[in-house]
Amino acid sequence: MSSTLLLFIVLAAMGLAYYIGRQRAISVVGGAAQINRLHSLPAYYGYYAALWVGLPALLLLLLWVGLQGHILTALTLAELPPEVTADLSDGQLSLLTSDIRNLASGNLMGRDPSPEVQAAANRFQQLQQIANLSLWALTAAFVLAGMAWAWQHTQPSFRARNRVESILMLVLILFSSIAILTTLGIVLSVLTESIRFFQMVPWTEFLFGTKWSPQIALRAEQVGASGAFGAIPLFTGTLLISFIAMLLAVPVGLLSAVYLAEYAPRQVRAWAKPVLEILAGIPTVVYGFFAALTVAPFMRGFGQSIGLDIASESALAAGLVMGIMIIPFVSSLSEDVINAVPQSLRDGSYALGATQSETIRRVIFPAALPGIVGGVLLAVSRAIGETMIVVMAAGLAANLTANPLESVTTVTVQIVTLLTGDQEFDSAKTLAAFALGLTLFVVTLILNVIALHIVRKYREQYD
């Protein structure tokens, strides 16, 4: 709560600094009538003051919140008697740290704490109070120092606009770097754990094995102690459900895009497009409930009426609902691409005597085809990465089958299953989730690269 309040105070100080800096710039030139003597507009001097007041204080607050807990914990543990922490494992030390923090925050423990733990909690609370007071004092000092720096540099010849734009450029570069480094960190973490998995399980078995049973027995004499990590059933289930979804999403989404872009009156398009895109805002877990409680029972009953044996959890039910979810994605991208086709192509086709349907089929659609293909490939990536619908409608059985009426599972579902509950990161069972994640990442990356390549190669062909 203290950090949140301090954040709002810093933001308010930035607003006040903007006003003071702007008024200071006006006053140094003798009033609003002499503003043309300033190098930059008065607002830029206000922005400069706000940035110098806010950025150092916000950076301090961010670092403090991120490091305060670790530093206080280390100081508290260092003051404990050596016999208390001498023989503790990493897990026991982590539990001791949690007990100290809970006591310091006033939470009740399930057992009476020892005198050493109670004393450590009191010390942690004291250090926390000192740290909070220090944070307030340092933040106030940073705010005042930033305001004094901006006040001193508010002169008519000062290039405030250039400085503000340079600072904002650095901020943009910083946040862009954070996004890139985060992506790199995710890739490296998944790659590292995947290498550990392939040291236990041959990559040929993983990529070409036909049996998936990652259960590891507790004793070596138990059946299935080594597990089975053939991912072919998972890849097959993923492709089957994605194929069914795209069979529904591509025709419906593409035809709806053509209608909204070329045929629909403006009044119809004004309400039909938002209604269609509402589907994209529905949480996937709601689609999963719809698939499990409505679509799957309906498909099973319909199959029984015509003599087909459809499983209660089938790839068909999951694929159909996933296709409904992806329709707005295909429709929106396709409509944008169709609207981007130059009007001169339409006018030229009409001038040659072509009808509207002939113009769409022979002129607009070929011109928009690269963008449509790119959008479809992006939609395929979305379908491959879906989890909740498959969990609730297709089941968890790793069946190697191409029959859409049977229960199957996908790569994402198995990742969730493997990483649920207590984990042992020295086990091939847990590390298999990272191997599946790496495979899924590579497949999705390839699809996205192909889509972007197609769009970039042909997007200016008809400009």
Salt bridges, closest charged atoms under 4 A:
GLU79 OE1 - ARG123 NE 3.09
ASP99 OD2 - ARG111 NH2 2.45
GLU165 OE2 - ARG161 NH1 3.72
GLU193 OE1 - ARG196 NH1 3.02
GLU221 OE2 - ARG219 NE 3.01
GLU262 OE2 - ARG346 NH2 2.78
GLU277 OE2 - LYS273 NZ 3.05
GLU335 OE2 - ARG269 NH2 2.48
GLU335 OE1 - LYS273 NZ 2.71
GLU386 OE1 - ARG382 NH1 3.05
ASP426 OD1 - ARG196 NH2 2.95
